Amino acid sequence: MSDDASLTEFAGGDDGESDQKEPAEMPTYTYTSTPDGAECDACGEAVEERWHAGEGGAVDDPELDPDALVCADCKEW
């Protein structure tokens, strides 16, 4: 037998299961940039860059919704 192998020797058999995959979840962004400015959900200032408040909320509002978008000054780092 030669050292060259045919690709069919490596091909798997049909296991009968569907090749359909579940749709992937959209990634969660942690940061957003708005060149014209947007309101910080914690302090109300218009800022270009905002981050998700996350588990810690905001500096002055630890109970803020984790999905709220806050400025760098309000973000609990």
N, CA, C and O atoms as CSV, one atom per row, in Angstrom:
chain,resi,resn,atom,element,x,y,z
A,1,MET,N,N,0.858,-1.175,0.000
A,1,MET,CA,C,0.000,0.000,0.000
A,1,MET,C,C,0.902,1.234,0.000
A,1,MET,O,O,1.962,1.236,0.625
A,2,SER,N,N,0.477,2.274,-0.700
A,2,SER,CA,C,1.297,3.485,-0.785
A,2,SER,C,C,1.075,4.368,0.436
A,2,SER,O,O,0.129,4.174,1.199
A,3,ASP,N,N,1.968,5.345,0.606
A,3,ASP,CA,C,1.840,6.297,1.712
A,3,ASP,C,C,0.740,7.318,1.467
A,3,ASP,O,O,0.312,8.006,2.394
A,4,ASP,N,N,0.285,7.419,0.238
A,4,ASP,CA,C,-0.776,8.372,-0.087
A,4,ASP,C,C,-2.125,7.749,0.237
A,4,ASP,O,O,-2.420,6.629,-0.183
A,5,ALA,N,N,-2.925,8.470,0.973
A,5,ALA,CA,C,-4.247,7.962,1.347
A,5,ALA,C,C,-5.317,8.770,0.623
A,5,ALA,O,O,-5.136,9.957,0.353
A,6,SER,N,N,-6.386,8.142,0.326
A,6,SER,CA,C,-7.513,8.810,-0.318
A,6,SER,C,C,-8.330,9.537,0.750
A,6,SER,O,O,-8.434,9.075,1.886
A,7,LEU,N,N,-8.902,10.664,0.378
A,7,LEU,CA,C,-9.736,11.410,1.325
A,7,LEU,C,C,-10.929,10.591,1.804
A,7,LEU,O,O,-11.417,10.798,2.916
A,8,THR,N,N,-11.395,9.678,0.989
A,8,THR,CA,C,-12.549,8.871,1.392
A,8,THR,C,C,-12.218,7.969,2.579
A,8,THR,O,O,-13.121,7.525,3.287
A,9,GLU,N,N,-10.953,7.698,2.798
A,9,GLU,CA,C,-10.570,6.881,3.946
A,9,GLU,C,C,-10.761,7.629,5.264
A,9,GLU,O,O,-10.869,7.010,6.323
A,10,PHE,N,N,-10.801,8.958,5.199
A,10,PHE,CA,C,-10.938,9.774,6.399
A,10,PHE,C,C,-12.353,10.304,6.606
A,10,PHE,O,O,-12.671,10.836,7.670
A,11,ALA,N,N,-13.184,10.159,5.609
A,11,ALA,CA,C,-14.544,10.700,5.687
A,11,ALA,C,C,-15.367,9.889,6.675
A,11,ALA,O,O,-15.321,8.659,6.682
A,12,GLY,N,N,-16.121,10.599,7.508
A,12,GLY,CA,C,-16.985,9.930,8.472
A,12,GLY,C,C,-18.269,9.476,7.803
A,12,GLY,O,O,-18.669,10.007,6.767
A,13,GLY,N,N,-18.881,8.526,8.386
A,13,GLY,CA,C,-20.146,8.043,7.862
A,13,GLY,C,C,-21.284,8.959,8.264
A,13,GLY,O,O,-21.118,9.828,9.120
A,14,ASP,N,N,-22.421,8.767,7.656
A,14,ASP,CA,C,-23.600,9.560,7.991
A,14,ASP,C,C,-24.211,8.959,9.247
A,14,ASP,O,O,-24.660,7.814,9.240
A,15,ASP,N,N,-24.226,9.737,10.328
A,15,ASP,CA,C,-24.751,9.230,11.591
A,15,ASP,C,C,-26.258,9.412,11.699
A,15,ASP,O,O,-26.861,9.064,12.714
A,16,GLY,N,N,-26.868,9.962,10.643
A,16,GLY,CA,C,-28.318,10.114,10.643
A,16,GLY,C,C,-28.816,11.355,11.350
A,16,GLY,O,O,-29.998,11.684,11.252
A,17,GLU,N,N,-27.942,12.053,12.064
A,17,GLU,CA,C,-28.360,13.267,12.754
A,17,GLU,C,C,-28.315,14.443,11.792
A,17,GLU,O,O,-27.530,14.466,10.845
A,18,SER,N,N,-29.157,15.395,12.052
A,18,SER,CA,C,-29.234,16.581,11.216
A,18,SER,C,C,-27.989,17.439,11.391
A,18,SER,O,O,-27.426,17.518,12.483
A,19,ASP,N,N,-27.566,18.079,10.311
A,19,ASP,CA,C,-26.433,18.993,10.374
A,19,ASP,C,C,-26.861,20.390,10.788
A,19,ASP,O,O,-26.031,21.297,10.841
A,20,GLN,N,N,-28.145,20.581,11.084
A,20,GLN,CA,C,-28.628,21.903,11.472
A,20,GLN,C,C,-28.113,22.236,12.867
A,20,GLN,O,O,-28.169,21.423,13.789
A,21,LYS,N,N,-27.610,23.464,12.985
A,21,LYS,CA,C,-27.112,23.923,14.270
A,21,LYS,C,C,-28.073,24.957,14.820
A,21,LYS,O,O,-28.765,25.643,14.068
A,22,GLU,N,N,-28.109,25.063,16.139
A,22,GLU,CA,C,-28.936,26.094,16.755
A,22,GLU,C,C,-28.310,27.447,16.456
A,22,GLU,O,O,-27.085,27.564,16.411
A,23,PRO,N,N,-29.133,28.470,16.251
A,23,PRO,CA,C,-28.568,29.792,15.965
A,23,PRO,C,C,-27.723,30.292,17.137
A,23,PRO,O,O,-28.071,30.105,18.303
A,24,ALA,N,N,-26.625,30.921,16.800
A,24,ALA,CA,C,-25.734,31.457,17.832
A,24,ALA,C,C,-26.358,32.686,18.475
A,24,ALA,O,O,-27.079,33.440,17.821
A,25,GLU,N,N,-26.081,32.883,19.754
A,25,GLU,CA,C,-26.568,34.073,20.445
A,25,GLU,C,C,-25.734,35.272,20.008
A,25,GLU,O,O,-24.534,35.155,19.762
A,26,MET,N,N,-26.382,36.413,19.918
A,26,MET,CA,C,-25.664,37.635,19.584
A,26,MET,C,C,-24.757,37.995,20.759
A,26,MET,O,O,-25.165,37.875,21.914
A,27,PRO,N,N,-23.547,38.430,20.478
A,27,PRO,CA,C,-22.653,38.818,21.572
A,27,PRO,C,C,-23.166,40.061,22.282
A,27,PRO,O,O,-23.811,40.915,21.675
A,28,THR,N,N,-22.882,40.150,23.541
A,28,THR,CA,C,-23.287,41.311,24.327
A,28,THR,C,C,-22.165,42.332,24.280
A,28,THR,O,O,-21.025,42.036,24.640
A,29,TYR,N,N,-22.490,43.518,23.842
A,29,TYR,CA,C,-21.468,44.557,23.814
A,29,TYR,C,C,-21.337,45.162,25.205
A,29,TYR,O,O,-22.297,45.169,25.976
A,30,THR,N,N,-20.170,45.661,25.522
A,30,THR,CA,C,-19.937,46.262,26.833
A,30,THR,C,C,-19.699,47.755,26.734
A,30,THR,O,O,-19.679,48.456,27.746
A,31,TYR,N,N,-19.520,48.243,25.511
A,31,TYR,CA,C,-19.133,49.631,25.292
A,31,TYR,C,C,-19.841,50.140,24.047
A,31,TYR,O,O,-20.065,49.376,23.107
A,32,THR,N,N,-20.192,51.407,24.027
A,32,THR,CA,C,-20.757,52.008,22.825
A,32,THR,C,C,-20.222,53.420,22.677
A,32,THR,O,O,-19.966,54.115,23.660
A,33,SER,N,N,-20.062,53.825,21.440
A,33,SER,CA,C,-19.569,55.168,21.145
A,33,SER,C,C,-20.612,55.889,20.304
A,33,SER,O,O,-21.091,55.350,19.306
A,34,THR,N,N,-20.963,57.101,20.702
A,34,THR,CA,C,-21.939,57.917,19.991
A,34,THR,C,C,-21.284,59.273,19.720
A,34,THR,O,O,-21.222,60.114,20.617
A,35,PRO,N,N,-20.792,59.498,18.487
A,35,PRO,CA,C,-20.066,60.733,18.187
A,35,PRO,C,C,-20.829,62.017,18.526
A,35,PRO,O,O,-20.214,63.013,18.907
A,36,ASP,N,N,-22.142,62.008,18.394
A,36,ASP,CA,C,-22.933,63.201,18.710
A,36,ASP,C,C,-23.260,63.300,20.193
A,36,ASP,O,O,-23.844,64.290,20.635
A,37,GLY,N,N,-22.895,62.298,20.954
A,37,GLY,CA,C,-23.171,62.282,22.386
A,37,GLY,C,C,-24.509,61.639,22.694
A,37,GLY,O,O,-25.454,61.742,21.912
A,38,ALA,N,N,-24.583,60.985,23.819
A,38,ALA,CA,C,-25.813,60.359,24.306
A,38,ALA,C,C,-25.807,60.471,25.826
A,38,ALA,O,O,-24.754,60.608,26.448
A,39,GLU,N,N,-26.984,60.411,26.406
A,39,GLU,CA,C,-27.138,60.629,27.845
A,39,GLU,C,C,-26.671,59.438,28.671
A,39,GLU,O,O,-27.028,58.293,28.394
A,40,CYS,N,N,-25.871,59.725,29.682
A,40,CYS,CA,C,-25.464,58.718,30.663
A,40,CYS,C,C,-26.702,58.370,31.487
A,40,CYS,O,O,-27.398,59.266,31.965
A,41,ASP,N,N,-26.981,57.083,31.655
A,41,ASP,CA,C,-28.168,56.659,32.410
A,41,ASP,C,C,-28.056,56.944,33.905
A,41,ASP,O,O,-29.056,56.878,34.620
A,42,ALA,N,N,-26.865,57.257,34.383
A,42,ALA,CA,C,-26.693,57.526,35.813
A,42,ALA,C,C,-26.723,59.017,36.128
A,42,ALA,O,O,-27.452,59.447,37.021
A,43,CYS,N,N,-25.931,59.812,35.397
A,43,CYS,CA,C,-25.819,61.236,35.746
A,43,CYS,C,C,-26.529,62.170,34.776
A,43,CYS,O,O,-26.740,63.342,35.088
A,44,GLY,N,N,-26.902,61.663,33.599
A,44,GLY,CA,C,-27.620,62.484,32.631
A,44,GLY,C,C,-26.742,63.323,31.723
A,44,GLY,O,O,-27.255,63.995,30.828
A,45,GLU,N,N,-25.428,63.304,31.928
A,45,GLU,CA,C,-24.510,64.071,31.076
A,45,GLU,C,C,-24.487,63.481,29.665
A,45,GLU,O,O,-24.600,62.267,29.492
A,46,ALA,N,N,-24.341,64.347,28.661
A,46,ALA,CA,C,-24.176,63.892,27.283
A,46,ALA,C,C,-22.701,63.552,27.073
A,46,ALA,O,O,-21.832,64.411,27.222
A,47,VAL,N,N,-22.429,62.309,26.731
A,47,VAL,CA,C,-21.058,61.832,26.543
A,47,VAL,C,C,-20.972,61.011,25.264
A,47,VAL,O,O,-21.980,60.488,24.788
A,48,GLU,N,N,-19.775,60.898,24.711
A,48,GLU,CA,C,-19.580,60.107,23.497
A,48,GLU,C,C,-19.405,58.621,23.800
A,48,GLU,O,O,-19.837,57.781,23.010
A,49,GLU,N,N,-18.786,58.283,24.918
A,49,GLU,CA,C,-18.485,56.891,25.245
A,49,GLU,C,C,-19.249,56.454,26.490
A,49,GLU,O,O,-19.223,57.125,27.521
A,50,ARG,N,N,-19.933,55.306,26.371
A,50,ARG,CA,C,-20.675,54.757,27.510
A,50,ARG,C,C,-20.430,53.260,27.601
A,50,ARG,O,O,-20.213,52.591,26.590
A,51,TRP,N,N,-20.466,52.741,28.825
A,51,TRP,CA,C,-20.267,51.319,29.107
A,51,TRP,C,C,-21.490,50.780,29.838
A,51,TRP,O,O,-22.231,51.534,30.468
A,52,HIS,N,N,-21.694,49.465,29.747
A,52,HIS,CA,C,-22.739,48.841,30.559
A,52,HIS,C,C,-22.357,49.014,32.020
A,52,HIS,O,O,-21.193,48.851,32.386
A,53,ALA,N,N,-23.328,49.340,32.846
A,53,ALA,CA,C,-23.069,49.533,34.274
A,53,ALA,C,C,-22.543,48.243,34.900
A,53,ALA,O,O,-21.670,48.290,35.767
A,54,GLY,N,N,-23.055,47.112,34.480
A,54,GLY,CA,C,-22.596,45.832,35.000
A,54,GLY,C,C,-23.143,45.540,36.388
A,54,GLY,O,O,-24.023,46.243,36.885
A,55,GLU,N,N,-22.613,44.503,37.000
A,55,GLU,CA,C,-23.086,44.024,38.301
A,55,GLU,C,C,-22.992,45.068,39.405
A,55,GLU,O,O,-23.834,45.099,40.303
A,56,GLY,N,N,-21.974,45.923,39.347
A,56,GLY,CA,C,-21.771,46.897,40.416
A,56,GLY,C,C,-22.601,48.154,40.275
A,56,GLY,O,O,-22.547,49.031,41.137
A,57,GLY,N,N,-23.372,48.259,39.197
A,57,GLY,CA,C,-24.160,49.460,38.984
A,57,GLY,C,C,-23.270,50.644,38.668
A,57,GLY,O,O,-22.284,50.513,37.943
A,58,ALA,N,N,-23.616,51.794,39.209
A,58,ALA,CA,C,-22.835,53.007,38.994
A,58,ALA,C,C,-22.258,53.467,40.327
A,58,ALA,O,O,-22.684,53.012,41.388
A,59,VAL,N,N,-21.293,54.365,40.261
A,59,VAL,CA,C,-20.621,54.854,41.470
A,59,VAL,C,C,-21.628,55.365,42.497
A,59,VAL,O,O,-21.560,54.996,43.669
A,60,ASP,N,N,-22.559,56.211,42.065
A,60,ASP,CA,C,-23.536,56.791,42.994
A,60,ASP,C,C,-24.858,56.030,43.047
A,60,ASP,O,O,-25.764,56.416,43.786
A,61,ASP,N,N,-24.978,54.947,42.268
A,61,ASP,CA,C,-26.233,54.194,42.222
A,61,ASP,C,C,-25.944,52.708,42.013
A,61,ASP,O,O,-26.081,52.212,40.895
A,62,PRO,N,N,-25.542,51.981,43.076
A,62,PRO,CA,C,-25.199,50.567,42.931
A,62,PRO,C,C,-26.376,49.681,42.523
A,62,PRO,O,O,-26.170,48.538,42.115
A,63,GLU,N,N,-27.596,50.186,42.625
A,63,GLU,CA,C,-28.776,49.407,42.255
A,63,GLU,C,C,-29.194,49.637,40.804
A,63,GLU,O,O,-30.215,49.104,40.370
A,64,LEU,N,N,-28.424,50.421,40.048
A,64,LEU,CA,C,-28.736,50.717,38.655
A,64,LEU,C,C,-28.766,49.428,37.846
A,64,LEU,O,O,-27.976,48.514,38.086
A,65,ASP,N,N,-29.680,49.362,36.887
A,65,ASP,CA,C,-29.804,48.206,35.999
A,65,ASP,C,C,-28.440,47.885,35.384
A,65,ASP,O,O,-27.791,48.786,34.851
A,66,PRO,N,N,-27.986,46.629,35.441
A,66,PRO,CA,C,-26.682,46.267,34.880
A,66,PRO,C,C,-26.551,46.573,33.387
A,66,PRO,O,O,-25.439,46.745,32.888
A,67,ASP,N,N,-27.679,46.642,32.670
A,67,ASP,CA,C,-27.640,46.933,31.239
A,67,ASP,C,C,-27.661,48.422,30.933
A,67,ASP,O,O,-27.579,48.811,29.768
A,68,ALA,N,N,-27.769,49.262,31.959
A,68,ALA,CA,C,-27.772,50.709,31.752
A,68,ALA,C,C,-26.422,51.136,31.174
A,68,ALA,O,O,-25.389,50.548,31.492
A,69,LEU,N,N,-26.442,52.157,30.329
A,69,LEU,CA,C,-25.215,52.675,29.726
A,69,LEU,C,C,-24.767,53.911,30.487
A,69,LEU,O,O,-25.501,54.895,30.582
A,70,VAL,N,N,-23.560,53.853,31.028
A,70,VAL,CA,C,-23.061,54.935,31.878
A,70,VAL,C,C,-21.713,55.448,31.371
A,70,VAL,O,O,-20.982,54.743,30.676
A,71,CYS,N,N,-21.404,56.694,31.737
A,71,CYS,CA,C,-20.135,57.309,31.337
A,71,CYS,C,C,-18.991,56.745,32.189
A,71,CYS,O,O,-19.216,56.025,33.162
A,72,ALA,N,N,-17.771,57.088,31.800
A,72,ALA,CA,C,-16.585,56.593,32.514
A,72,ALA,C,C,-16.553,57.065,33.963
A,72,ALA,O,O,-16.084,56.344,34.843
A,73,ASP,N,N,-17.054,58.282,34.214
A,73,ASP,CA,C,-17.048,58.797,35.587
A,73,ASP,C,C,-18.029,58.052,36.487
A,73,ASP,O,O,-17.794,57.921,37.688
A,74,CYS,N,N,-19.120,57.567,35.915
A,74,CYS,CA,C,-20.146,56.874,36.712
A,74,CYS,C,C,-19.922,55.364,36.779
A,74,CYS,O,O,-20.459,54.706,37.670
A,75,LYS,N,N,-19.151,54.809,35.868
A,75,LYS,CA,C,-18.914,53.368,35.827
A,75,LYS,C,C,-18.174,52.918,37.077
A,75,LYS,O,O,-17.162,53.511,37.450
A,76,GLU,N,N,-18.673,51.877,37.721
A,76,GLU,CA,C,-18.004,51.275,38.885
A,76,GLU,C,C,-16.954,50.312,38.341
A,76,GLU,O,O,-17.272,49.179,37.978
A,77,TRP,N,N,-15.731,50.755,38.288
A,77,TRP,CA,C,-14.646,49.952,37.721
A,77,TRP,C,C,-14.165,48.965,38.742
A,77,TRP,O,O,-13.251,48.188,38.468
